[in-house]
């Protein structure tokens, strides 16, 4: 645990005296590894040492071979030190607002009034509003959302396109993500989601032709997306269609992932197994036998409790069964116009209260689980020597309070690549 990084020369930051340090190391989905009086030594952007107790820290200072001549030292007495959250499923680049739709669809709302008022709804509304926005306006609005995620402890995020439905507008969304990478410190990973649906003025078959012959090749050549996603469900794309789309994307260097089993069971999760996808997301209708197959194939399941809450989903995901089957789970905000969630802590609350996860399972799913779902587990998601110094500090002495103290933002500090990016 205390082995230094050989290439590290100078200790730049020491975080010490933490009431609880959550390493999230190991493979047990219910075990956080909690170190009392925990400390972390950082060299540049990497973790060089992890341990507990002042005596062990002094021993490390003298035996690690690092230069401890002038590090910054921060006492975390009475606080929790945890890995940064990895939000592995978002759609945070979009234009406009669907607040009128959201309010009208509340239990005592009047959804019919939207039609009378001529207010567009759903994916078509987001498409129109995103197309209408300039690239600069999208950068500004998405930047605000990203800042809020960062303030909630997120240090890595995935962002999907999917509100353009033309090469021009999908590439515009992907360029926005590229610009955001340069404007703020959170690591961003772009996914092309041209198969989020299809334009209302086209048939699915006509749109698929354009998607396969024009859009995927253009996005692939642009280098703006590392992954490709598709919505495989009743009313969207079949498993066979999804396979064709994702195979084409693979030809252009984009790794496959899938929205599936959200409202039906039509073969999307089994396609994820067949293609060895990065992840399969939603999974409300996934059966236990498929869960076992996903576990055996090493396909992470990404659960989206915010969506299930906001759409009043009749079938909640079953993380308890998934973990029993041996699956790796991740939690994500799924921040989008119909599920405007900018807090990972709120996702943890929902995961525990409505979906039956334990606090330990939920925290792991939001950290190392998210990293696994993006294929980034080797250098982030847990507090271990050699990994990126992507960390967060909670203003509480017990990690369970991230679930218990609902509505409070307990994130006091966020550290990305060894540098504080949020400090309250």
PyMOL commands that set and color helices and strands:
alter all, ss='L'
color gray80, all
select helices_A, chain A and resi 54-63+99-104+112-116+122-132+135-151+167-183+204-222+239-251+268-275+288-297+305-310+319-324+344-353+359-366+368-373+401-404
alter helices_A, ss='H'
color red, helices_A
select strands_A, chain A and resi 13-18+20-22+34-35+38-43+46-52+72-75+80-83+85-87+154-160+187-195+227-232+255-256+258-260+279-282+300-303+329-331+391-394+411-416+419-423
alter strands_A, ss='S'
color yellow, strands_A
deselect
rebuild
show_as cartoon
